[in-house]
């Protein structure tokens, strides 16, 4: 099989949460442990940092990886979802896993894993751990896929756990209160392994304290730590919400013993060092074009404020969502004085552009529906004057379709 055929086989043969939602989510670790045993427990051959939470997992994971790279380590990075190419999920020092490695993994191992009927994420996790072990990484930064306690990444025994924050997301799997969700996220806390908690409130803090005490794990609350010594240093990620992530990242770096020089370099070069995209990313200047993967109410608390602060003649919003998010909570925060280009990503989970337009009207948001992201984006650019502001987002999948379309146009 070619690489394209191999990736299509993975998408078609194993349930993929990114595309099909609940049908692609498998609760429990049995398949993961079976795969792990088959491959000889590869994750035991390198040190890991485990990063969970509702928002900010990706930004924190990439920045910690960039800092470790600056220290001279060979660093694996496992994140999800990808935006353009499947291989973005598995990187070493910013370089994506090779296409041939993915092909060989599937061809050589399918006779073993097909009878298991693993989920896409279970199989991808096994692939990542095997690859990192064979490439002899010093560290691997592992982002939790969904939740924590029953996430298939949770077989690792890290040197540090990080939980960024808790907000209401994936409630059908994790629970409908912040305390219930925090309990699932706290499942990554391991015996005697330090854990950095990025943000807490009166509902979530007792959950984390109890889990840490039960596991005899040192607990560090980033919002209680003084990181003034790093005030004024450049952080390449410009979203307002990154200020919260910044404190979490700095506390994690301190726990890992990363030098001040590498902390500063890692924060200033995270996108270049790791290939991170889609976080308040500037795609054009006249008009200003920004895309961001923020996709739930917790993320939009920060995005809505930042969008309102952009000086422009007209704000043009290319916007779409998927069906497991709290659309009402996000819609209530969107700018009323913007022109909307309602759209839908190429995933079965996308809310249709006509449905999201109708929901927008309930909140006084007016615009036109488009059948796909690129047509909506082109319409916004056509309408925009040089002093306008075009924002593209509402879902990781909207940004993925945008970046894929832009890359295809230029190659």
C-alpha positions as CSV (number, residue, x, y, z in Angstrom):
1,X,0.0,0.0,0.0
2,X,1.0,3.6,-0.5
3,X,1.1,6.0,2.4
4,X,-2.2,7.5,1.3
5,X,-3.8,4.0,1.0
6,X,-2.4,3.1,4.4
7,X,-3.9,6.1,6.2
8,X,-7.2,5.6,4.4
9,X,-7.1,2.0,5.7
10,X,-6.6,3.2,9.2
11,X,-9.4,5.7,8.9
12,X,-11.8,3.1,7.4
13,X,-10.8,0.0,9.3
14,X,-10.7,1.3,12.9
15,X,-13.2,3.6,14.6
16,X,-11.8,7.2,14.6
17,X,-13.3,9.6,17.2
18,X,-12.1,12.6,15.1
19,X,-14.5,11.5,12.3
20,X,-17.3,9.6,13.9
21,X,-17.5,10.8,17.5
22,X,-18.9,8.4,20.1
23,X,-18.6,5.4,17.9
24,X,-14.8,5.9,17.8
25,X,-14.4,6.1,21.6
26,X,-13.5,2.9,23.4
27,X,-13.6,3.0,27.2
28,X,-11.0,0.9,29.0
29,X,-7.4,-0.2,28.6
30,X,-7.6,-3.9,27.6
31,X,-6.8,-3.4,23.9
32,X,-4.0,-1.0,24.8
33,X,-2.4,-3.4,27.3
34,X,-2.7,-6.2,24.7
35,X,-1.0,-4.1,22.1
36,X,1.6,-2.9,24.6
37,X,2.5,-6.4,25.6
38,X,2.7,-7.5,21.9
39,X,5.3,-4.7,21.2
40,X,7.3,-5.4,24.4
41,X,6.2,-2.5,26.5
42,X,8.1,0.1,24.5
43,X,7.1,3.1,26.6
44,X,9.2,1.7,29.5
45,X,12.4,2.5,27.5
46,X,12.1,6.3,27.7
47,X,11.0,9.0,30.1
48,X,7.6,10.5,29.7
49,X,5.7,13.6,30.6
50,X,1.9,13.1,30.6
51,X,-0.3,16.1,29.8
52,X,-4.0,16.1,30.3
53,X,-6.8,18.7,30.8
54,X,-9.7,20.2,28.9
55,X,-8.0,23.1,27.0
56,X,-4.3,23.9,26.4
57,X,-3.0,20.3,26.3
58,X,-1.5,20.7,22.8
59,X,0.1,24.1,23.5
60,X,1.6,22.9,26.8
61,X,2.8,19.6,25.3
62,X,4.5,21.3,22.3
63,X,6.1,24.0,24.4
64,X,7.5,21.5,27.0
65,X,8.9,19.5,24.1
66,X,10.5,22.6,22.6
67,X,12.2,23.3,25.9
68,X,13.5,19.8,26.3
69,X,14.8,20.0,22.7
70,X,16.6,23.2,23.6
71,X,18.3,21.2,26.4
72,X,19.7,18.9,23.8
73,X,17.5,15.9,24.4
74,X,15.9,13.8,21.6
75,X,12.2,14.4,22.3
76,X,9.2,12.4,21.1
77,X,5.9,14.3,20.9
78,X,2.5,12.5,20.7
79,X,-0.5,14.8,20.2
80,X,-4.0,14.8,18.7
81,X,-5.9,15.6,16.5
82,X,-3.8,16.3,13.5
83,X,-4.7,19.2,11.3
84,X,-3.3,18.4,7.8
85,X,-1.4,15.1,7.9
86,X,-1.8,12.1,10.2
87,X,1.9,12.1,10.8
88,X,1.7,15.4,12.8
89,X,0.5,13.3,15.7
90,X,3.9,11.6,16.1
91,X,7.1,13.7,16.0
92,X,10.7,13.5,17.1
93,X,12.4,16.9,17.6
94,X,9.7,18.4,15.4
95,X,10.1,15.9,12.5
96,X,7.0,13.9,11.6
97,X,7.2,10.1,11.7
98,X,8.2,8.8,8.2
99,X,5.6,7.7,5.7
100,X,7.4,4.3,5.2
101,X,7.4,3.6,8.9
102,X,3.6,4.0,9.0
103,X,3.2,1.8,5.9
104,X,5.4,-0.9,7.4
105,X,3.7,-0.8,10.8
106,X,0.3,-1.5,9.3
107,X,1.5,-4.1,6.8
108,X,3.6,-6.0,9.4
109,X,1.2,-5.9,12.3
110,X,-2.3,-5.9,10.8
111,X,-2.7,-9.7,11.2
112,X,-2.2,-9.2,15.0
113,X,-4.3,-6.1,15.5
114,X,-7.2,-6.7,13.2
115,X,-8.8,-9.4,15.4
116,X,-8.7,-6.9,18.3
117,X,-10.8,-4.3,16.6
118,X,-8.9,-1.5,18.3
119,X,-9.9,2.2,18.0
120,X,-7.9,4.5,15.8
121,X,-6.4,6.1,18.9
122,X,-5.5,2.8,20.5
123,X,-3.6,1.8,17.4
124,X,-2.0,5.2,16.9
125,X,-0.8,5.2,20.5
126,X,0.8,1.8,20.0
127,X,2.5,3.0,16.8
128,X,3.8,6.1,18.6
129,X,5.3,4.3,21.6
130,X,6.9,1.6,19.3
131,X,8.4,4.4,17.1
132,X,9.8,6.4,20.0
133,X,11.4,3.3,21.6
134,X,13.1,2.2,18.3
135,X,14.3,5.8,17.7
136,X,15.7,5.8,21.3
137,X,14.2,9.1,22.4
138,X,15.3,10.5,25.8
139,X,11.9,11.9,26.6
140,X,8.4,11.7,25.1
141,X,5.7,14.3,25.8
142,X,2.4,12.4,25.7
143,X,-0.9,14.3,25.4
144,X,-4.0,12.6,26.7
145,X,-6.5,11.9,24.0
146,X,-9.8,12.1,26.0
147,X,-10.3,12.2,29.8
148,X,-7.4,10.5,31.6
149,X,-8.3,7.6,33.8
150,X,-9.4,5.3,30.9
151,X,-7.4,7.0,28.1
152,X,-5.1,4.6,26.4
153,X,-2.1,6.8,27.0
154,X,-2.6,6.1,30.7
155,X,-0.4,3.0,30.7
156,X,2.7,5.1,31.0
157,X,4.5,5.9,34.3
158,X,5.7,9.4,33.7
159,X,8.3,11.5,35.5
160,X,5.8,14.4,35.6
161,X,2.0,14.7,35.1
162,X,0.4,17.9,34.0
163,X,-3.3,18.8,34.1
164,X,-4.0,22.1,32.4
165,X,-7.5,23.0,33.4
166,X,-11.1,21.7,33.6
167,X,-14.2,22.9,31.8
168,X,-17.3,21.2,30.5
169,X,-16.4,19.2,27.4
170,X,-17.1,15.7,26.2
171,X,-19.7,15.5,29.0
172,X,-21.3,12.4,27.5
173,X,-18.1,10.4,28.3
174,X,-16.6,12.3,31.3
175,X,-19.5,13.5,33.3
176,X,-21.7,16.6,33.5
177,X,-20.1,18.5,36.3
178,X,-16.6,20.0,36.7
179,X,-15.9,17.6,39.7
180,X,-16.8,14.5,37.7
181,X,-14.6,15.6,34.7
182,X,-11.8,16.5,37.1
183,X,-12.0,13.0,38.6
184,X,-11.5,11.5,35.2
185,X,-8.6,13.8,34.4
186,X,-7.0,13.2,37.8
187,X,-6.8,9.5,36.8
188,X,-3.4,10.3,35.2
189,X,-1.9,11.1,38.7
190,X,0.5,8.3,39.5
191,X,2.1,7.0,42.7
192,X,4.9,9.4,43.9
193,X,4.9,11.2,40.5
194,X,4.7,15.0,40.8
195,X,1.7,16.6,39.2
196,X,1.4,20.2,38.1
197,X,-2.2,21.6,38.1
198,X,-2.7,24.6,35.8
199,X,-6.0,26.1,37.0
200,X,-8.5,25.1,39.7
201,X,-11.7,26.3,41.2
202,X,-13.7,25.3,44.3
203,X,-15.2,22.3,42.5
204,X,-12.0,20.8,41.0
205,X,-9.2,21.6,43.6
206,X,-10.5,19.1,46.2
207,X,-10.6,16.4,43.6
208,X,-7.0,16.9,42.7
209,X,-5.8,17.2,46.3
210,X,-7.6,13.9,47.2
211,X,-6.1,12.1,44.1
212,X,-2.6,13.4,44.9
213,X,-2.9,12.4,48.6
214,X,-4.1,8.9,47.6
215,X,-1.1,8.4,45.3
216,X,1.4,10.1,47.6
217,X,2.1,12.4,44.6
218,X,3.6,15.9,45.2
219,X,1.1,18.5,43.8
220,X,2.0,21.9,42.5
221,X,-0.7,24.5,41.7
222,X,0.5,26.7,38.9
223,X,-1.8,29.6,39.9
224,X,-0.1,29.7,43.4
225,X,3.5,29.7,42.0
226,X,5.6,32.8,41.4
227,X,6.9,32.9,37.9
228,X,7.8,36.6,37.9
229,X,11.4,35.8,36.9
230,X,10.1,35.1,33.4
231,X,8.0,38.2,33.0
232,X,8.7,39.9,29.7
233,X,10.1,36.9,27.9
234,X,8.8,36.2,24.4
235,X,6.2,33.5,24.0
236,X,5.6,32.6,20.3
237,X,2.0,31.6,21.0
238,X,0.0,34.8,21.1
239,X,-3.5,33.8,22.1
240,X,-4.8,35.5,25.3
241,X,-5.5,32.1,26.8
242,X,-1.7,31.3,26.5
243,X,-1.1,33.4,29.5
244,X,-2.8,30.7,31.6
245,X,-0.8,28.0,29.7
246,X,2.4,29.9,30.3
247,X,2.2,29.6,34.1
248,X,1.5,25.8,33.7
249,X,4.4,25.4,31.3
250,X,6.8,27.3,33.5
251,X,5.9,25.2,36.6
252,X,6.4,22.0,34.6
253,X,9.7,23.2,33.3
254,X,10.8,24.0,36.9
255,X,9.9,20.5,38.0
256,X,11.8,19.0,35.1
257,X,14.9,21.0,35.9
258,X,15.1,22.7,32.6
259,X,17.6,25.6,32.4
260,X,16.4,29.2,32.2
261,X,18.2,29.5,28.8
262,X,16.2,26.5,27.4
263,X,13.0,27.7,28.9
264,X,13.4,31.1,27.1
265,X,14.4,29.5,23.8
266,X,11.7,26.9,23.9
267,X,8.9,29.5,24.5
268,X,10.3,31.8,21.8
269,X,10.6,29.0,19.1
270,X,7.8,26.5,19.9
271,X,6.2,26.6,16.5
272,X,9.4,26.3,14.6
273,X,10.8,23.7,16.9
274,X,7.8,21.4,17.0
275,X,5.6,22.2,14.0
276,X,2.7,23.5,16.1
277,X,0.0,25.3,14.0
278,X,-3.5,26.6,14.5
279,X,-3.1,28.6,17.8
280,X,-4.0,32.3,17.1
281,X,-2.0,31.7,13.9
282,X,-1.6,34.7,11.5
283,X,-2.2,33.7,7.9
284,X,-2.3,37.2,6.3
285,X,-2.0,40.9,7.3
286,X,-4.0,42.9,4.7
287,X,-6.6,41.9,5.7
288,X,-5.5,40.4,9.0
289,X,-6.4,36.7,8.9
290,X,-6.2,34.6,12.1
291,X,-7.2,31.0,12.7
292,X,-7.5,29.3,16.0
293,X,-8.5,25.8,17.1
294,X,-10.5,26.9,20.2
295,X,-13.6,24.8,20.1
296,X,-15.5,24.9,23.4
297,X,-16.9,27.4,25.9
298,X,-13.7,27.3,28.1
299,X,-11.6,28.3,25.1
300,X,-14.0,30.9,23.8
301,X,-14.0,32.8,27.1
302,X,-10.5,33.9,26.0
303,X,-11.0,34.0,22.2
304,X,-14.1,36.2,22.3
305,X,-12.3,38.8,24.3
306,X,-9.2,38.7,22.1
307,X,-11.3,39.0,18.9
308,X,-13.1,42.0,20.4
309,X,-9.7,43.7,21.0
310,X,-8.6,43.6,17.3
311,X,-8.9,47.0,15.7
312,X,-10.5,46.7,12.3
313,X,-13.1,48.1,10.0
314,X,-15.2,44.9,9.7
315,X,-14.8,41.6,11.6
316,X,-15.6,38.7,9.3
317,X,-16.1,35.3,11.1
318,X,-15.7,32.0,9.2
319,X,-17.2,29.8,11.7
320,X,-18.3,26.2,12.2
321,X,-18.7,23.7,15.1
322,X,-19.1,19.9,15.7
323,X,-22.1,18.3,17.3
324,X,-20.7,17.4,20.8
325,X,-20.0,21.0,21.8
326,X,-22.2,23.4,23.8
327,X,-23.2,25.6,20.8
328,X,-25.4,27.9,22.9
329,X,-22.6,28.7,25.3
330,X,-20.2,29.6,22.5
331,X,-22.8,31.5,20.4
332,X,-23.5,33.7,23.4
333,X,-19.9,34.9,23.4
334,X,-19.5,35.6,19.7
335,X,-19.2,39.2,18.5
336,X,-22.6,40.7,17.6
337,X,-21.2,43.2,15.1
338,X,-19.4,40.8,12.9
339,X,-20.4,39.4,9.5
340,X,-20.6,35.6,9.6
341,X,-19.7,33.0,7.0
342,X,-21.3,29.9,8.5
343,X,-19.5,26.7,7.4
344,X,-19.1,23.0,8.1
345,X,-15.9,20.9,8.2
346,X,-15.5,17.6,6.3
347,X,-16.3,15.4,9.2
348,X,-19.5,13.5,10.0
349,X,-19.5,15.3,13.3
350,X,-19.9,18.8,11.7
351,X,-23.0,20.8,12.4
352,X,-24.5,21.7,9.0
353,X,-23.9,25.4,8.0
354,X,-27.7,26.0,7.7
355,X,-28.3,24.6,11.2
356,X,-25.5,26.7,12.7
357,X,-26.8,29.8,10.8
358,X,-30.2,29.3,12.4
359,X,-28.7,29.0,15.8
360,X,-26.7,32.1,15.1
361,X,-29.8,34.1,14.3
362,X,-31.2,33.2,17.8
363,X,-28.2,35.2,19.2
364,X,-28.5,38.1,16.7
365,X,-25.6,36.8,14.5
366,X,-26.1,37.3,10.8
367,X,-24.4,35.8,7.9
368,X,-24.5,33.4,4.9
369,X,-24.1,29.6,4.9
370,X,-21.4,27.9,2.9
371,X,-21.0,24.1,2.2
372,X,-17.4,23.9,3.0
373,X,-14.6,25.8,4.8
374,X,-12.6,26.9,1.8
375,X,-15.6,28.4,0.0
376,X,-16.6,30.3,3.1
377,X,-13.0,31.5,3.5
378,X,-12.7,32.6,-0.1
379,X,-16.0,34.5,0.2
380,X,-14.7,36.3,3.3
381,X,-11.4,37.2,1.6
382,X,-13.3,38.5,-1.5
383,X,-15.5,40.7,0.7
384,X,-12.7,41.9,2.9
385,X,-11.0,45.3,2.6
386,X,-7.4,45.7,3.7
387,X,-8.4,47.1,7.1
388,X,-10.8,44.2,7.9
389,X,-10.2,41.2,10.2
390,X,-11.0,37.6,9.1
391,X,-11.2,35.0,11.8
392,X,-11.5,31.3,11.0
393,X,-12.4,28.8,13.7
394,X,-15.0,27.3,16.0
395,X,-13.6,23.8,15.7
396,X,-10.2,22.1,15.2
397,X,-11.7,20.6,12.1
398,X,-12.6,23.9,10.5
399,X,-8.9,25.0,11.0
400,X,-7.8,21.6,9.6
401,X,-9.8,22.0,6.5
402,X,-8.6,25.6,6.0
403,X,-4.9,24.7,6.4
404,X,-5.3,21.7,4.2
405,X,-6.9,23.8,1.5
406,X,-4.3,26.5,1.7
407,X,-1.5,23.9,1.4
408,X,-3.1,22.1,-1.5
409,X,-3.5,25.5,-3.3
410,X,0.3,26.2,-2.9
411,X,1.6,22.8,-3.9
